[in-house]
Amino acid sequence: MGLRFNNKMNNSKLFKGLFLAIVVLPVASGLVYAFLFSLGIIGVLNKGFHWDVWQTVLFDKPFWVSFGYSLYVALLSVAISLSVALTIALSWQKKLQKGLLSNVIYLPLCFPATVMAFFSFQLLAKSGLLSRIGYQLGFIKEINDFPVLIKDAYGMGIIFTSVLLITPFFIILFSNLYQSEKIASYVNLAKTLGASNRQILQKVMVPILLKRASITIYLFVIFVMGSYEVPLLLGRQNPQMISVAVLQKIQRFNLYDMPQGYAMSMLYVLLIMLILLIIYIKNSNLFKTQNS
């Protein structure tokens, strides 16, 4: 028994060491490099320590416009996905457990973001499939009559594609949670107590599913905020999502934009870490309250 325990401890230390070496160390090194570059300490534009770039990022509008726009796209995308996923998962619960739908639901997860973005472009562009169908049915008389859904100011194309990408995952997640949390038992109990179907939906099923999936929902908001391929292909130059704005600053020909790009990336990481810390503290306090 002692030998097995020691082996488990050694394996645990080995895995932790590999995680630190493969994941944490490269990310931390990149963040340190970006921070030092933005301060003018290292890099091709090394002119000595200064805060000029950070003052520009903190007090000018472009970063905060990109951050707010990214947050808007992420929140709306996740909200729509949750609504659709909850409706499908609760309405077709038995079909999602067995049969054709239980296998088909995994198919959209096979497509990368770039492929889904091109699909959305072919579907929603002014010369796309929907526009052509609308023209053939007489809803529009010419191509300019079709609404702008790609590269628009509201990010409709980005939101539509993000919903297509993450909704199947939420459907699978809610379907599995429905079984693991034994929600059917709570539903039967609520019915015996005289609750209506609407009350059961609003007071039992939806709250349990959203509560159990809350951490995943938060992470998907951050995932959509940091997405790159979809907003690059379907978004416009102004406003830009934060990932596109940062990489354009770093990779474009103007070297003097690079420190600003690194500062923007650092500030974005700090804001995300602050949000995650707040979520962690909130969930910890909620857990302590429930146990007490």
Buried (B, 14 or more C-beta within 10 A) or exposed (E): EEEEEEEEEEEEEEEEEEEEEEEEEEEEEEBEEBBBBBBBEEBEEEEEEEEBBBEBBEEEEBBBBBBEBBBBBBEBBBBBBBEBBBEBBBEBBEBBEEEEBBEEBEEBEEBEBEEBBBBBBEBBBBEBEBBEEBBEEEEBEEEEEBEBBBBBEBBBBBBBBBBBBBBBBBBBBBBBBBEEBEBEEBBEEBBEEEBEEEEBBEBBBBEBBBEBBBEBBBEBBBBBBBBBBBBBBBBBEEBBBBBBBBBBBBEEEEEEBBBBBBBBBBBBBEBBEEBEEEBEEEEEEEEEEEEE
